[in-house]
Amino acid sequence: MKSSPFPYVIITTLLLITVAIMATLNYSFTWVFYLTVIGQIAVVLMVYKTLKEKYTTNKTFEHYYQDHPIEPFKYEQE
């Protein structure tokens, strides 16, 4: 089964958004502190899993972006 980093990204994002909401709503400092520490660990784990994923592609810089290929502009003058 192929491992994907997307669940790590989603969990980390939701965790850190929760920390921000809890800090804004004046939750107990201990809860916010421990969730912040867990969030920092989750960020490190997320980055590690993302960088270690065995993803290969045959695209090069010559292909530019997939949604915006390089095409020369043609200006029509009147």
C-alpha positions in Angstrom: 0.0 0.0 0.0 1.4 3.4 -1.0 1.8 5.9 1.8 0.6 9.4 1.2 1.6 12.6 3.1 -1.8 14.2 2.6 -3.4 12.8 5.8 -0.4 14.2 7.8 -1.0 17.6 6.1 -4.7 17.6 6.9 -4.3 16.5 10.5 -1.5 19.0 11.2 -3.5 21.9 9.6 -6.6 21.0 11.6 -4.6 20.7 14.8 -2.9 24.1 14.4 -6.2 25.8 13.4 -7.7 24.4 16.6 -4.8 25.8 18.6 -5.4 29.2 17.1 -9.2 29.1 17.8 -8.5 27.9 21.4 -6.0 30.7 22.0 -8.5 33.2 20.7 -11.3 31.9 22.9 -9.1 32.1 26.0 -8.9 28.4 26.8 -6.7 27.2 29.6 -3.0 27.9 29.0 -2.1 24.2 29.6 -4.4 23.0 26.9 -3.1 25.5 24.4 0.5 24.9 25.4 0.3 21.1 25.0 -1.6 21.3 21.7 1.0 23.7 20.5 3.8 21.3 21.4 1.9 18.4 19.7 1.4 20.7 16.7 5.1 21.4 16.4 5.8 17.7 16.5 3.2 17.1 13.9 4.8 19.7 11.6 8.1 18.0 11.9 6.5 14.6 11.2 4.6 16.1 8.2 7.7 17.6 6.7 9.6 14.4 7.1 6.9 12.2 5.6 6.4 14.6 2.7 10.2 14.8 1.9 10.7 11.0 2.2 7.8 10.1 -0.1 9.0 8.1 -3.1 7.4 10.3 -5.8 8.9 10.5 -9.2 7.9 12.3 -12.3 9.1 12.5 -15.9 8.4 16.3 -16.1 11.2 18.8 -16.4 11.4 22.5 -16.2 10.8 22.5 -19.9 7.2 21.5 -19.3 6.7 24.6 -17.1 3.4 24.5 -15.3 0.7 22.0 -16.2 -2.2 24.5 -15.9 -0.3 27.2 -17.8 1.9 26.0 -20.6 4.4 28.3 -22.1 3.2 29.6 -25.4 4.5 32.7 -27.1 2.2 35.7 -26.9 0.9 37.0 -30.2 -0.1 40.6 -30.3 -2.3 41.7 -33.0 -2.0 45.3 -33.9 -4.8 47.2 -35.6 
